Amino acid sequence: MSIVPMPLHSRWVADQRGQGRGLRISSHPEAGVVVLSIWRDDECVATTRLQPAEAAQLAAGLAESLAQLATPPSARQVC
């Protein structure tokens, strides 16, 4: 299998567990979507296409999660 080149508008986030795992976030303006893809080495194993409003909800969820991590552990609520 050949390695798929990174799209022009993309970002790679490596998984701290290593072994070539990571998340690629790519913008596809021509289709009006953001694509999240999960990779293991040079193989894409899953994708999710997000409309702009869905991507905004994801970004809000990430921001909320980061805010919770900034809270001292004794004050955190775990669901």
Buried (B, 14 or more C-beta within 10 A) or exposed (E): EEEEEEBEEBEEEEEEEEEEBBBBBBBBEEEEBBBBBBBEEEEEEEEEBBEEEEBEEBEEEEEEEEEEEEEEEEEEEEE
